[in-house]
Amino acid sequence: MKKSKPIITRTAAELAKALGLTSADGAEIQLRSDLNSKIVEIVQRKDLTHAQVARLARTSRTRVTAIMNRNTKDVSTDLLLRVLYSLGYTAKIKFQKAA
C-alpha cells in the first residue's frame, strides 16, 4: 500500500484550497477561527469558567466547552458573536476587495 503524503497548510485560504472549497469558504473559516481565538483569549484572561460564560451568553455549558476546545463544527457564527458580545467585546468587520 502506498503511503499518502500529508498536506500542510498555513492559512485558511490554503486549507480551503486543499479541501477543494471555494475562497469564500476559506474566508468564512478564517472569520470563525478569529472569533474563536478571541473568545478563548478573553475567557482565559478573565479566568472565567465555562458555566460562567454560558450564563453570560445565555447558552449551554456544552456549547461553551465546544468553543473553548475549538470544536465549532456545530456552533453557529451568530453564537460565536453573541458569546464575544457577552464578554464585553464586539467584532469589527473590515471590507476589502478580494485578491
N, CA, C and O atoms as CSV, one atom per row, in Angstrom:
chain,resi,resn,atom,element,x,y,z
A,1,MET,N,N,0.829,-1.171,0.000
A,1,MET,CA,C,0.000,0.000,0.000
A,1,MET,C,C,0.882,1.246,0.000
A,1,MET,O,O,1.838,1.344,0.769
A,2,LYS,N,N,0.554,2.173,-0.853
A,2,LYS,CA,C,1.328,3.397,-0.982
A,2,LYS,C,C,0.918,4.390,0.103
A,2,LYS,O,O,-0.269,4.628,0.327
A,3,LYS,N,N,1.919,4.964,0.773
A,3,LYS,CA,C,1.646,5.965,1.802
A,3,LYS,C,C,1.304,7.292,1.138
A,3,LYS,O,O,1.934,7.693,0.160
A,4,SER,N,N,0.291,7.968,1.688
A,4,SER,CA,C,-0.030,9.288,1.160
A,4,SER,C,C,0.753,10.339,1.938
A,4,SER,O,O,0.964,10.211,3.144
A,5,LYS,N,N,1.168,11.355,1.242
A,5,LYS,CA,C,1.948,12.420,1.848
A,5,LYS,C,C,0.989,13.426,2.488
A,5,LYS,O,O,0.036,13.855,1.838
A,6,PRO,N,N,1.220,13.811,3.743
A,6,PRO,CA,C,0.330,14.778,4.380
A,6,PRO,C,C,0.450,16.146,3.706
A,6,PRO,O,O,1.516,16.538,3.231
A,7,ILE,N,N,-0.656,16.841,3.684
A,7,ILE,CA,C,-0.677,18.190,3.135
A,7,ILE,C,C,-0.670,19.159,4.304
A,7,ILE,O,O,-1.508,19.067,5.201
A,8,ILE,N,N,0.277,20.086,4.293
A,8,ILE,CA,C,0.391,21.070,5.366
A,8,ILE,C,C,-0.058,22.417,4.818
A,8,ILE,O,O,0.417,22.875,3.779
A,9,THR,N,N,-0.993,23.046,5.547
A,9,THR,CA,C,-1.461,24.376,5.162
A,9,THR,C,C,-1.170,25.345,6.297
A,9,THR,O,O,-1.128,24.955,7.464
A,10,ARG,N,N,-0.971,26.602,5.951
A,10,ARG,CA,C,-0.644,27.603,6.955
A,10,ARG,C,C,-1.715,28.682,7.091
A,10,ARG,O,O,-1.716,29.440,8.062
A,11,THR,N,N,-2.608,28.751,6.139
A,11,THR,CA,C,-3.661,29.766,6.185
A,11,THR,C,C,-5.010,29.125,5.887
A,11,THR,O,O,-5.089,28.006,5.380
A,12,ALA,N,N,-6.060,29.855,6.212
A,12,ALA,CA,C,-7.410,29.366,5.925
A,12,ALA,C,C,-7.617,29.234,4.419
A,12,ALA,O,O,-8.297,28.314,3.964
A,13,ALA,N,N,-7.041,30.137,3.654
A,13,ALA,CA,C,-7.172,30.077,2.196
A,13,ALA,C,C,-6.505,28.814,1.648
A,13,ALA,O,O,-7.054,28.150,0.769
A,14,GLU,N,N,-5.326,28.486,2.168
A,14,GLU,CA,C,-4.631,27.265,1.749
A,14,GLU,C,C,-5.422,26.024,2.150
A,14,GLU,O,O,-5.499,25.057,1.393
A,15,LEU,N,N,-6.008,26.059,3.343
A,15,LEU,CA,C,-6.812,24.933,3.809
A,15,LEU,C,C,-8.027,24.729,2.910
A,15,LEU,O,O,-8.328,23.602,2.516
A,16,ALA,N,N,-8.719,25.807,2.589
A,16,ALA,CA,C,-9.886,25.716,1.716
A,16,ALA,C,C,-9.495,25.129,0.364
A,16,ALA,O,O,-10.192,24.263,-0.165
A,17,LYS,N,N,-8.392,25.594,-0.188
A,17,LYS,CA,C,-7.932,25.091,-1.488
A,17,LYS,C,C,-7.596,23.603,-1.412
A,17,LYS,O,O,-7.961,22.836,-2.303
A,18,ALA,N,N,-6.896,23.193,-0.343
A,18,ALA,CA,C,-6.513,21.787,-0.177
A,18,ALA,C,C,-7.740,20.891,-0.037
A,18,ALA,O,O,-7.717,19.730,-0.444
A,19,LEU,N,N,-8.817,21.438,0.544
A,19,LEU,CA,C,-10.049,20.664,0.729
A,19,LEU,C,C,-11.002,20.773,-0.464
A,19,LEU,O,O,-12.076,20.172,-0.473
A,20,GLY,N,N,-10.587,21.552,-1.470
A,20,GLY,CA,C,-11.435,21.723,-2.648
A,20,GLY,C,C,-12.605,22.659,-2.402
A,20,GLY,O,O,-13.631,22.562,-3.076
A,21,LEU,N,N,-12.464,23.561,-1.446
A,21,LEU,CA,C,-13.519,24.520,-1.135
A,21,LEU,C,C,-13.284,25.823,-1.879
A,21,LEU,O,O,-12.221,26.031,-2.465
A,22,THR,N,N,-14.266,26.685,-1.853
A,22,THR,CA,C,-14.144,27.975,-2.527
A,22,THR,C,C,-13.356,28.953,-1.665
A,22,THR,O,O,-13.144,28.716,-0.476
A,23,SER,N,N,-12.930,30.040,-2.269
A,23,SER,CA,C,-12.226,31.065,-1.500
A,23,SER,C,C,-13.171,31.721,-0.489
A,23,SER,O,O,-12.728,32.185,0.562
A,24,ALA,N,N,-14.466,31.762,-0.803
A,24,ALA,CA,C,-15.449,32.287,0.156
A,24,ALA,C,C,-15.509,31.392,1.390
A,24,ALA,O,O,-15.630,31.881,2.513
A,25,ASP,N,N,-15.422,30.076,1.177
A,25,ASP,CA,C,-15.380,29.145,2.309
A,25,ASP,C,C,-14.129,29.401,3.155
A,25,ASP,O,O,-14.181,29.338,4.384
A,26,GLY,N,N,-13.025,29.686,2.500
A,26,GLY,CA,C,-11.779,29.999,3.202
A,26,GLY,C,C,-11.920,31.253,4.040
A,26,GLY,O,O,-11.412,31.312,5.160
A,27,ALA,N,N,-12.607,32.260,3.508
A,27,ALA,CA,C,-12.833,33.500,4.259
A,27,ALA,C,C,-13.702,33.228,5.486
A,27,ALA,O,O,-13.460,33.793,6.553
A,28,GLU,N,N,-14.710,32.369,5.341
A,28,GLU,CA,C,-15.568,32.026,6.479
A,28,GLU,C,C,-14.784,31.252,7.537
A,28,GLU,O,O,-14.950,31.490,8.734
A,29,ILE,N,N,-13.936,30.333,7.100
A,29,ILE,CA,C,-13.093,29.577,8.025
A,29,ILE,C,C,-12.220,30.546,8.824
A,29,ILE,O,O,-12.077,30.404,10.039
A,30,GLN,N,N,-11.643,31.523,8.141
A,30,GLN,CA,C,-10.762,32.489,8.803
A,30,GLN,C,C,-11.527,33.340,9.807
A,30,GLN,O,O,-11.058,33.549,10.926
A,31,LEU,N,N,-12.704,33.834,9.416
A,31,LEU,CA,C,-13.518,34.658,10.306
A,31,LEU,C,C,-13.890,33.885,11.566
A,31,LEU,O,O,-13.730,34.388,12.678
A,32,ARG,N,N,-14.384,32.666,11.393
A,32,ARG,CA,C,-14.800,31.853,12.540
A,32,ARG,C,C,-13.604,31.504,13.432
A,32,ARG,O,O,-13.731,31.472,14.656
A,33,SER,N,N,-12.456,31.247,12.827
A,33,SER,CA,C,-11.248,30.953,13.592
A,33,SER,C,C,-10.818,32.172,14.417
A,33,SER,O,O,-10.435,32.038,15.580
A,34,ASP,N,N,-10.884,33.351,13.812
A,34,ASP,CA,C,-10.523,34.587,14.523
A,34,ASP,C,C,-11.465,34.838,15.693
A,34,ASP,O,O,-11.022,35.196,16.785
A,35,LEU,N,N,-12.772,34.649,15.467
A,35,LEU,CA,C,-13.752,34.812,16.544
A,35,LEU,C,C,-13.460,33.827,17.675
A,35,LEU,O,O,-13.447,34.203,18.848
A,36,ASN,N,N,-13.228,32.583,17.318
A,36,ASN,CA,C,-12.967,31.539,18.303
A,36,ASN,C,C,-11.715,31.862,19.117
A,36,ASN,O,O,-11.712,31.735,20.341
A,37,SER,N,N,-10.667,32.276,18.436
A,37,SER,CA,C,-9.412,32.587,19.126
A,37,SER,C,C,-9.595,33.726,20.119
A,37,SER,O,O,-9.067,33.674,21.229
A,38,LYS,N,N,-10.341,34.753,19.725
A,38,LYS,CA,C,-10.560,35.900,20.604
A,38,LYS,C,C,-11.367,35.491,21.830
A,38,LYS,O,O,-11.063,35.919,22.943
A,39,ILE,N,N,-12.392,34.667,21.635
A,39,ILE,CA,C,-13.195,34.198,22.768
A,39,ILE,C,C,-12.322,33.413,23.745
A,39,ILE,O,O,-12.378,33.651,24.951
A,40,VAL,N,N,-11.532,32.497,23.244
A,40,VAL,CA,C,-10.654,31.690,24.104
A,40,VAL,C,C,-9.705,32.608,24.878
A,40,VAL,O,O,-9.511,32.433,26.081
A,41,GLU,N,N,-9.120,33.576,24.192
A,41,GLU,CA,C,-8.187,34.514,24.822
A,41,GLU,C,C,-8.862,35.289,25.965
A,41,GLU,O,O,-8.304,35.401,27.057
A,42,ILE,N,N,-10.052,35.816,25.710
A,42,ILE,CA,C,-10.756,36.623,26.712
A,42,ILE,C,C,-11.158,35.777,27.915
A,42,ILE,O,O,-10.969,36.191,29.058
A,43,VAL,N,N,-11.709,34.596,27.661
A,43,VAL,CA,C,-12.143,33.721,28.756
A,43,VAL,C,C,-10.950,33.348,29.636
A,43,VAL,O,O,-11.057,33.355,30.862
A,44,GLN,N,N,-9.822,33.023,29.016
A,44,GLN,CA,C,-8.638,32.664,29.795
A,44,GLN,C,C,-8.103,33.867,30.577
A,44,GLN,O,O,-7.707,33.732,31.734
A,45,ARG,N,N,-8.095,35.040,29.942
A,45,ARG,CA,C,-7.585,36.242,30.604
A,45,ARG,C,C,-8.466,36.623,31.794
A,45,ARG,O,O,-7.958,37.029,32.839
A,46,LYS,N,N,-9.787,36.494,31.637
A,46,LYS,CA,C,-10.723,36.827,32.713
A,46,LYS,C,C,-10.868,35.692,33.723
A,46,LYS,O,O,-11.535,35.845,34.747
A,47,ASP,N,N,-10.242,34.557,33.431
A,47,ASP,CA,C,-10.286,33.379,34.305
A,47,ASP,C,C,-11.724,32.971,34.627
A,47,ASP,O,O,-12.074,32.731,35.783
A,48,LEU,N,N,-12.550,32.897,33.579
A,48,LEU,CA,C,-13.952,32.510,33.729
A,48,LEU,C,C,-14.119,31.013,33.524
A,48,LEU,O,O,-13.372,30.391,32.769
A,49,THR,N,N,-15.099,30.446,34.196
A,49,THR,CA,C,-15.427,29.043,33.965
A,49,THR,C,C,-16.356,28.948,32.759
A,49,THR,O,O,-16.951,29.941,32.341
A,50,HIS,N,N,-16.473,27.765,32.217
A,50,HIS,CA,C,-17.379,27.550,31.090
A,50,HIS,C,C,-18.813,27.851,31.509
A,50,HIS,O,O,-19.584,28.407,30.727
A,51,ALA,N,N,-19.170,27.493,32.724
A,51,ALA,CA,C,-20.526,27.748,33.231
A,51,ALA,C,C,-20.796,29.249,33.334
A,51,ALA,O,O,-21.895,29.702,33.012
A,52,GLN,N,N,-19.812,30.017,33.776
A,52,GLN,CA,C,-19.985,31.472,33.868
A,52,GLN,C,C,-20.198,32.084,32.486
A,52,GLN,O,O,-21.068,32.936,32.307
A,53,VAL,N,N,-19.415,31.653,31.525
A,53,VAL,CA,C,-19.553,32.164,30.156
A,53,VAL,C,C,-20.919,31.776,29.597
A,53,VAL,O,O,-21.578,32.586,28.944
A,54,ALA,N,N,-21.340,30.554,29.849
A,54,ALA,CA,C,-22.641,30.081,29.364
A,54,ALA,C,C,-23.771,30.938,29.923
A,54,ALA,O,O,-24.698,31.299,29.198
A,55,ARG,N,N,-23.694,31.262,31.214
A,55,ARG,CA,C,-24.727,32.117,31.814
A,55,ARG,C,C,-24.735,33.495,31.176
A,55,ARG,O,O,-25.799,34.029,30.861
A,56,LEU,N,N,-23.561,34.073,30.983
A,56,LEU,CA,C,-23.463,35.404,30.381
A,56,LEU,C,C,-24.043,35.419,28.962
A,56,LEU,O,O,-24.741,36.359,28.581
A,57,ALA,N,N,-23.751,34.377,28.190
A,57,ALA,CA,C,-24.159,34.320,26.785
A,57,ALA,C,C,-25.526,33.678,26.587
A,57,ALA,O,O,-26.037,33.619,25.468
A,58,ARG,N,N,-26.113,33.200,27.677
A,58,ARG,CA,C,-27.416,32.520,27.613
A,58,ARG,C,C,-27.385,31.350,26.624
A,58,ARG,O,O,-28.211,31.238,25.718
A,59,THR,N,N,-26.403,30.498,26.844
A,59,THR,CA,C,-26.269,29.273,26.045
A,59,THR,C,C,-25.867,28.145,27.000
A,59,THR,O,O,-25.744,28.360,28.206
A,60,SER,N,N,-25.669,26.976,26.467
A,60,SER,CA,C,-25.323,25.835,27.328
A,60,SER,C,C,-23.821,25.779,27.597
A,60,SER,O,O,-23.007,26.261,26.809
A,61,ARG,N,N,-23.488,25.182,28.721
A,61,ARG,CA,C,-22.079,24.982,29.053
A,61,ARG,C,C,-21.423,24.072,28.023
A,61,ARG,O,O,-20.242,24.224,27.714
A,62,THR,N,N,-22.197,23.122,27.490
A,62,THR,CA,C,-21.677,22.210,26.473
A,62,THR,C,C,-21.210,22.978,25.241
A,62,THR,O,O,-20.159,22.673,24.677
A,63,ARG,N,N,-21.982,23.963,24.828
A,63,ARG,CA,C,-21.583,24.766,23.654
A,63,ARG,C,C,-20.343,25.603,23.950
A,63,ARG,O,O,-19.465,25.746,23.099
A,64,VAL,N,N,-20.277,26.153,25.158
A,64,VAL,CA,C,-19.098,26.940,25.530
A,64,VAL,C,C,-17.870,26.035,25.564
A,64,VAL,O,O,-16.801,26.428,25.098
A,65,THR,N,N,-18.009,24.845,26.103
A,65,THR,CA,C,-16.894,23.897,26.127
A,65,THR,C,C,-16.433,23.578,24.707
A,65,THR,O,O,-15.233,23.496,24.448
A,66,ALA,N,N,-17.376,23.400,23.795
A,66,ALA,CA,C,-17.018,23.149,22.392
A,66,ALA,C,C,-16.213,24.314,21.827
A,66,ALA,O,O,-15.205,24.111,21.150
A,67,ILE,N,N,-16.662,25.535,22.110
A,67,ILE,CA,C,-15.946,26.726,21.623
A,67,ILE,C,C,-14.535,26.772,22.218
A,67,ILE,O,O,-13.563,27.014,21.503
A,68,MET,N,N,-14.432,26.539,23.522
A,68,MET,CA,C,-13.127,26.604,24.182
A,68,MET,C,C,-12.187,25.507,23.688
A,68,MET,O,O,-10.968,25.676,23.722
A,69,ASN,N,N,-12.740,24.392,23.232
A,69,ASN,CA,C,-11.931,23.305,22.666
A,69,ASN,C,C,-11.744,23.448,21.161
A,69,ASN,O,O,-11.182,22.568,20.509
A,70,ARG,N,N,-12.219,24.563,20.620
A,70,ARG,CA,C,-12.133,24.869,19.185
A,70,ARG,C,C,-12.824,23.794,18.338
A,70,ARG,O,O,-12.381,23.465,17.237
A,71,ASN,N,N,-13.900,23.267,18.873
A,71,ASN,CA,C,-14.704,22.268,18.182
A,71,ASN,C,C,-16.030,22.925,17.792
A,71,ASN,O,O,-17.071,22.640,18.383
A,72,THR,N,N,-15.978,23.800,16.797
A,72,THR,CA,C,-17.137,24.646,16.496
A,72,THR,C,C,-17.901,24.219,15.245
A,72,THR,O,O,-18.624,25.019,14.652
A,73,LYS,N,N,-17.742,22.978,14.854
A,73,LYS,CA,C,-18.447,22.486,13.670
A,73,LYS,C,C,-19.959,22.713,13.780
A,73,LYS,O,O,-20.606,23.106,12.809
A,74,ASP,N,N,-20.512,22.464,14.963
A,74,ASP,CA,C,-21.951,22.609,15.166
A,74,ASP,C,C,-22.320,23.884,15.915
A,74,ASP,O,O,-23.407,23.971,16.487
A,75,VAL,N,N,-21.430,24.874,15.919
A,75,VAL,CA,C,-21.683,26.154,16.580
A,75,VAL,C,C,-21.810,27.223,15.500
A,75,VAL,O,O,-20.931,27.367,14.650
A,76,SER,N,N,-22.902,27.965,15.540
A,76,SER,CA,C,-23.139,28.977,14.510
A,76,SER,C,C,-22.263,30.216,14.731
A,76,SER,O,O,-21.811,30.493,15.841
A,77,THR,N,N,-22.046,30.935,13.654
A,77,THR,CA,C,-21.279,32.173,13.727
A,77,THR,C,C,-21.994,33.186,14.606
A,77,THR,O,O,-21.345,33.941,15.330
A,78,ASP,N,N,-23.334,33.212,14.555
A,78,ASP,CA,C,-24.055,34.179,15.392
A,78,ASP,C,C,-23.882,33.856,16.875
A,78,ASP,O,O,-23.862,34.773,17.695
A,79,LEU,N,N,-23.756,32.575,17.243
A,79,LEU,CA,C,-23.496,32.241,18.645
A,79,LEU,C,C,-22.094,32.694,19.037
A,79,LEU,O,O,-21.903,33.208,20.139
A,80,LEU,N,N,-21.117,32.515,18.163
A,80,LEU,CA,C,-19.768,32.998,18.455
A,80,LEU,C,C,-19.793,34.503,18.715
A,80,LEU,O,O,-19.153,34.990,19.646
A,81,LEU,N,N,-20.537,35.231,17.888
A,81,LEU,CA,C,-20.653,36.681,18.071
A,81,LEU,C,C,-21.360,37.016,19.381
A,81,LEU,O,O,-20.962,37.952,20.075
A,82,ARG,N,N,-22.394,36.269,19.723
A,82,ARG,CA,C,-23.136,36.513,20.959
A,82,ARG,C,C,-22.260,36.257,22.186
A,82,ARG,O,O,-22.312,37.013,23.155
A,83,VAL,N,N,-21.461,35.200,22.146
A,83,VAL,CA,C,-20.550,34.914,23.254
A,83,VAL,C,C,-19.527,36.038,23.380
A,83,VAL,O,O,-19.256,36.515,24.482
A,84,LEU,N,N,-18.971,36.453,22.272
A,84,LEU,CA,C,-17.998,37.541,22.278
A,84,LEU,C,C,-18.607,38.802,22.879
A,84,LEU,O,O,-17.980,39.462,23.708
A,85,TYR,N,N,-19.821,39.139,22.467
A,85,TYR,CA,C,-20.511,40.327,22.975
A,85,TYR,C,C,-20.787,40.190,24.477
A,85,TYR,O,O,-20.642,41.157,25.225
A,86,SER,N,N,-21.179,39.004,24.911
A,86,SER,CA,C,-21.481,38.799,26.336
A,86,SER,C,C,-20.238,38.957,27.203
A,86,SER,O,O,-20.341,39.196,28.406
A,87,LEU,N,N,-19.074,38.825,26.597
A,87,LEU,CA,C,-17.811,39.005,27.308
A,87,LEU,C,C,-17.349,40.460,27.289
A,87,LEU,O,O,-16.284,40.791,27.809
A,88,GLY,N,N,-18.167,41.328,26.679
A,88,GLY,CA,C,-17.851,42.755,26.664
A,88,GLY,C,C,-17.116,43.234,25.429
A,88,GLY,O,O,-16.528,44.316,25.442
A,89,TYR,N,N,-17.138,42.457,24.375
A,89,TYR,CA,C,-16.435,42.811,23.138
A,89,TYR,C,C,-17.387,42.758,21.950
A,89,TYR,O,O,-18.401,42.062,21.984
A,90,THR,N,N,-17.053,43.493,20.912
A,90,THR,CA,C,-17.776,43.401,19.645
A,90,THR,C,C,-16.762,43.103,18.548
A,90,THR,O,O,-15.564,43.334,18.710
A,91,ALA,N,N,-17.254,42.593,17.445
A,91,ALA,CA,C,-16.391,42.317,16.296
A,91,ALA,C,C,-16.530,43.470,15.312
A,91,ALA,O,O,-17.630,43.982,15.103
A,92,LYS,N,N,-15.449,43.869,14.724
A,92,LYS,CA,C,-15.458,44.905,13.704
A,92,LYS,C,C,-15.036,44.247,12.395
A,92,LYS,O,O,-13.935,43.710,12.279
A,93,ILE,N,N,-15.918,44.300,11.432
A,93,ILE,CA,C,-15.634,43.653,10.147
A,93,ILE,C,C,-15.078,44.690,9.181
A,93,ILE,O,O,-15.612,45.792,9.057
A,94,LYS,N,N,-14.018,44.328,8.513
A,94,LYS,CA,C,-13.357,45.204,7.555
A,94,LYS,C,C,-13.659,44.674,6.153
A,94,LYS,O,O,-13.478,43.487,5.885
A,95,PHE,N,N,-14.111,45.534,5.276
A,95,PHE,CA,C,-14.411,45.147,3.913
A,95,PHE,C,C,-13.273,45.565,3.000
A,95,PHE,O,O,-12.782,46.693,3.065
A,96,GLN,N,N,-12.859,44.628,2.141
A,96,GLN,CA,C,-11.842,44.939,1.147
A,96,GLN,C,C,-12.069,44.056,-0.069
A,96,GLN,O,O,-12.650,42.976,0.040
A,97,LYS,N,N,-11.624,44.501,-1.193
A,97,LYS,CA,C,-11.801,43.742,-2.426
A,97,LYS,C,C,-10.954,42.484,-2.353
A,97,LYS,O,O,-9.788,42.531,-1.960
A,98,ALA,N,N,-11.546,41.360,-2.734
A,98,ALA,CA,C,-10.842,40.068,-2.711
A,98,ALA,C,C,-9.701,40.087,-3.721
A,98,ALA,O,O,-9.791,40.711,-4.779
A,99,ALA,N,N,-8.650,39.403,-3.373
A,99,ALA,CA,C,-7.467,39.360,-4.258
A,99,ALA,C,C,-7.709,38.444,-5.441
A,99,ALA,O,O,-6.830,38.284,-6.288
